[in-house]
């Protein structure tokens, strides 16, 4: 049972359900007919003076326009800018729908993807990845005064609110919970606070983003999965030299506190390690 639960938790963490899109689901729109572009070197990027990042621009709080029309901003956008600065180049952003973002990378229309790309074995076989800059877990969220639930095992016989198309639904069922179908996070929390369900399972980033935007001391994280998901910058194969330089930049940004500062701005917590 425990082994099966951890397997489902890992699968669920590959399908982050934050708000706008499932950035861990492999995009279907990758039918670009052009030959794959070559990988990049640090020298070629520095000679060009710019690093082109592919990002959605509609994926709050990671990549979005404030108010729908403001400048592009977000956690991933600010991390990308900081990395580019360490490399001594400008960060340019090409806004691309998720379903086409890997095709854009493969065709050379962007140099790197900065859009909460979760590292998994299938992607590692196709692309190169930087060191992770986002780490998250699956969490059980309950009312703040609930003392009956402190682990996934405690969900047995309880009712959780989940989207039926999410992998968190599978994790809830495997934990022995009865599932009340909802359309998303906001509805799940409404049912929880009304006392119609006992808990909801989601990604920790979803919880932190919600608490940052609308603080609510009436809910809490009651349990977390042992497994974590890791998101990183994705590059074309053959970009080893550039990836190494980006990793060094990320390490410097972690050491000097820049990554933690950006994370605190968007999540009220350090989700970078």
C-alpha positions as CSV (number, residue, x, y, z in Angstrom):
1,X,0.0,0.0,0.0
2,X,2.8,2.4,1.0
3,X,4.8,1.6,-2.2
4,X,1.6,2.2,-4.3
5,X,0.9,5.4,-2.6
6,X,4.4,6.8,-3.2
7,X,4.2,5.8,-6.8
8,X,0.9,7.7,-7.2
9,X,2.3,10.7,-5.4
10,X,5.3,10.8,-7.7
11,X,3.0,10.6,-10.7
12,X,0.8,13.3,-9.3
13,X,3.7,15.6,-8.8
14,X,4.6,15.3,-12.5
15,X,1.1,16.9,-13.1
16,X,1.2,20.2,-11.2
17,X,-2.3,21.6,-11.0
18,X,-1.5,25.2,-10.0
19,X,-4.0,27.4,-11.9
20,X,-3.6,28.1,-15.5
21,X,-2.1,25.0,-17.1
22,X,-0.6,21.5,-16.5
23,X,3.0,22.3,-17.2
24,X,4.1,18.8,-16.4
25,X,1.9,17.2,-19.0
26,X,3.7,16.6,-22.3
27,X,2.4,19.0,-25.0
28,X,0.7,17.5,-28.0
29,X,1.4,20.3,-30.5
30,X,5.0,19.3,-31.4
31,X,4.5,18.6,-35.1
32,X,7.1,21.1,-36.3
33,X,8.5,19.8,-39.6
34,X,11.8,21.7,-39.5
35,X,15.0,19.8,-38.7
36,X,15.9,20.1,-35.0
37,X,18.1,23.1,-34.2
38,X,21.6,22.6,-32.9
39,X,22.4,23.0,-29.2
40,X,23.9,26.3,-28.0
41,X,27.2,27.2,-26.4
42,X,27.8,29.9,-23.8
43,X,30.0,31.8,-26.3
44,X,27.3,31.9,-29.0
45,X,24.8,33.3,-26.5
46,X,27.3,35.9,-25.2
47,X,28.3,36.9,-28.7
48,X,24.6,37.4,-29.5
49,X,24.1,39.3,-26.2
50,X,20.7,37.8,-25.6
51,X,19.2,34.6,-24.3
52,X,15.7,33.8,-25.7
53,X,13.4,32.2,-23.2
54,X,10.2,30.5,-24.2
55,X,7.3,31.1,-21.7
56,X,3.6,31.2,-21.7
57,X,2.8,34.6,-20.3
58,X,-0.6,33.3,-19.0
59,X,0.6,31.1,-16.2
60,X,0.3,33.0,-12.9
61,X,2.3,33.3,-10.7
62,X,5.1,31.9,-12.9
63,X,4.7,33.8,-16.1
64,X,2.0,36.4,-16.6
65,X,1.0,40.0,-17.4
66,X,-0.2,41.9,-14.3
67,X,-3.8,42.8,-14.8
68,X,-3.7,41.1,-18.2
69,X,-2.0,44.0,-20.0
70,X,1.0,45.0,-17.9
71,X,4.7,44.0,-18.4
72,X,5.5,40.3,-18.4
73,X,6.4,39.2,-14.9
74,X,6.3,36.2,-12.6
75,X,8.5,33.8,-10.7
76,X,10.0,32.1,-13.7
77,X,10.4,35.4,-15.6
78,X,12.4,36.9,-12.7
79,X,14.6,33.8,-12.3
80,X,15.3,33.9,-16.0
81,X,16.2,37.6,-15.9
82,X,18.6,36.9,-13.0
83,X,20.2,34.0,-14.8
84,X,20.7,36.0,-17.9
85,X,22.2,38.8,-15.9
86,X,24.8,36.4,-14.4
87,X,25.7,35.4,-18.0
88,X,26.2,39.0,-19.0
89,X,23.3,39.0,-21.6
90,X,19.8,40.3,-21.9
91,X,16.8,38.1,-21.3
92,X,14.3,38.1,-24.2
93,X,10.9,36.4,-23.8
94,X,9.0,34.7,-26.6
95,X,5.4,34.0,-25.4
96,X,4.2,30.7,-26.6
97,X,1.3,28.4,-25.8
98,X,2.2,25.4,-23.7
99,X,1.2,22.9,-26.5
100,X,3.8,24.5,-28.8
101,X,6.6,25.4,-26.4
102,X,8.8,22.3,-26.9
103,X,8.4,22.6,-30.7
104,X,9.6,26.1,-30.5
105,X,12.7,24.9,-28.5
106,X,13.4,22.1,-30.9
107,X,13.1,24.4,-34.0
108,X,15.4,27.0,-32.5
109,X,12.8,29.7,-32.1
110,X,13.7,29.9,-28.4
111,X,16.9,29.0,-26.7
112,X,15.5,27.7,-23.4
113,X,12.1,27.1,-21.7
114,X,11.4,29.0,-18.5
115,X,7.9,27.7,-17.6
116,X,7.9,25.4,-14.7
117,X,9.0,22.4,-16.7
118,X,9.0,19.4,-14.4
119,X,11.9,17.0,-14.8
120,X,10.9,13.5,-15.6
121,X,12.6,10.5,-17.4
122,X,10.8,11.0,-20.7
123,X,11.9,14.6,-20.9
124,X,15.4,13.9,-19.8
125,X,15.8,11.6,-22.8
126,X,14.9,14.5,-25.2
127,X,16.2,17.6,-23.6
128,X,19.0,18.9,-21.3
129,X,18.0,20.5,-17.9
130,X,19.5,23.0,-15.6
131,X,19.7,22.4,-11.9
132,X,16.2,22.6,-10.4
133,X,15.0,26.0,-9.3
134,X,11.6,24.9,-8.0
135,X,10.9,22.1,-5.6
136,X,7.4,21.1,-4.4
137,X,5.4,18.4,-2.8
138,X,1.8,17.2,-2.8
139,X,0.0,18.4,0.3
140,X,-3.2,17.6,2.2
141,X,-5.0,20.8,3.1
142,X,-7.5,20.8,6.0
143,X,-9.3,23.4,8.1
144,X,-6.9,24.9,10.6
145,X,-8.7,23.4,13.6
146,X,-8.7,19.9,12.2
147,X,-6.7,17.5,14.5
148,X,-7.9,14.2,12.9
149,X,-5.8,14.4,9.8
150,X,-2.0,14.5,9.9
151,X,-1.0,12.0,7.2
152,X,-2.3,10.6,4.0
153,X,-3.3,7.4,5.9
154,X,-5.7,9.5,8.0
155,X,-7.7,10.2,4.8
156,X,-9.2,6.7,4.9
157,X,-12.9,7.1,5.4
158,X,-12.7,10.9,5.0
159,X,-14.1,13.0,2.1
160,X,-11.8,15.1,-0.1
161,X,-12.6,17.6,-2.8
162,X,-10.7,16.8,-6.1
163,X,-10.9,17.4,-9.8
164,X,-11.8,14.0,-11.3
165,X,-9.3,14.6,-14.1
166,X,-6.3,15.3,-11.8
167,X,-3.8,12.8,-10.5
168,X,-4.6,14.1,-7.0
169,X,-7.9,12.3,-7.4
170,X,-6.0,9.0,-7.8
171,X,-3.9,9.8,-4.7
172,X,-7.0,10.6,-2.7
173,X,-8.7,7.3,-3.7
174,X,-5.6,5.3,-3.0
175,X,-5.5,6.9,0.4
176,X,-9.0,5.5,1.1
177,X,-10.9,8.8,0.8
178,X,-14.3,9.4,-0.7
179,X,-14.0,12.0,-3.4
180,X,-16.3,15.0,-4.0
181,X,-15.9,16.2,-7.6
182,X,-14.9,19.9,-8.0
183,X,-13.7,22.0,-10.9
184,X,-10.6,23.3,-9.1
185,X,-8.8,24.8,-6.1
186,X,-11.2,27.6,-5.3
187,X,-14.2,25.3,-5.3
188,X,-12.4,22.7,-3.2
189,X,-11.5,25.3,-0.5
190,X,-15.1,26.6,-0.5
191,X,-16.4,23.1,0.2
192,X,-13.7,22.6,2.9
193,X,-14.5,25.8,4.7
194,X,-18.3,24.9,4.5
195,X,-17.5,21.6,6.2
196,X,-18.8,19.6,3.3
197,X,-15.5,17.8,2.8
198,X,-12.7,17.0,5.2
199,X,-9.7,17.9,3.1
200,X,-8.3,18.5,-0.4
201,X,-5.0,17.3,-2.0
202,X,-3.1,19.6,-4.3
203,X,0.4,20.8,-5.1
204,X,2.1,22.8,-2.4
205,X,2.8,25.7,-4.8
206,X,-1.0,26.0,-5.4
207,X,-1.5,26.4,-1.6
208,X,1.4,28.9,-1.2
209,X,0.2,31.0,-4.2
210,X,-3.3,31.1,-2.8
211,X,-2.1,32.1,0.6
212,X,0.1,34.8,-0.9
213,X,-2.7,36.3,-2.9
214,X,-5.5,35.8,-0.3
215,X,-4.1,34.9,3.1
216,X,-6.4,32.6,5.0
217,X,-5.6,31.4,8.5
218,X,-8.7,29.1,8.4
219,X,-6.8,26.4,6.4
220,X,-3.5,24.6,6.9
221,X,-1.2,22.0,5.4
222,X,-1.8,18.8,7.4
223,X,0.5,16.5,5.5
224,X,3.0,16.4,2.7
225,X,4.2,13.7,0.3
226,X,7.7,12.3,0.9
227,X,8.4,12.7,-2.9
228,X,9.1,16.0,-4.5
229,X,8.8,17.4,-8.0
230,X,11.6,19.4,-9.5
231,X,11.3,22.1,-12.2
232,X,14.2,23.5,-14.2
233,X,15.1,25.3,-17.4
234,X,15.0,23.1,-20.5
235,X,17.5,23.2,-23.3
236,X,18.0,21.5,-26.6
237,X,20.4,18.5,-26.6
238,X,24.0,19.5,-27.2
239,X,23.9,22.6,-25.0
240,X,26.1,21.2,-22.3
241,X,28.4,24.2,-22.1
242,X,25.5,26.6,-21.7
243,X,23.8,24.4,-19.2
244,X,26.9,24.3,-17.1
245,X,27.2,28.1,-17.1
246,X,23.5,28.4,-16.2
247,X,23.9,25.9,-13.3
248,X,26.8,28.0,-12.0
249,X,24.6,31.1,-12.3
250,X,21.8,29.4,-10.4
251,X,24.3,28.4,-7.7
252,X,25.5,31.9,-7.3
253,X,21.9,33.2,-7.2
254,X,21.1,30.7,-4.5
255,X,24.2,31.6,-2.5
256,X,23.6,35.3,-2.6
257,X,19.9,35.0,-1.7
258,X,18.5,36.2,-5.0
259,X,16.4,33.0,-5.6
260,X,15.0,33.0,-2.1
261,X,14.1,36.7,-2.4
262,X,12.3,36.1,-5.7
263,X,10.5,33.1,-4.2
264,X,9.4,35.0,-1.1
265,X,8.0,37.7,-3.4
266,X,5.7,35.3,-5.2
267,X,5.0,32.5,-2.6
268,X,5.9,33.9,0.8
269,X,8.3,31.0,1.2
270,X,11.5,29.6,-0.4
271,X,10.4,27.0,-2.9
272,X,13.8,26.9,-4.7
273,X,15.4,24.1,-2.6
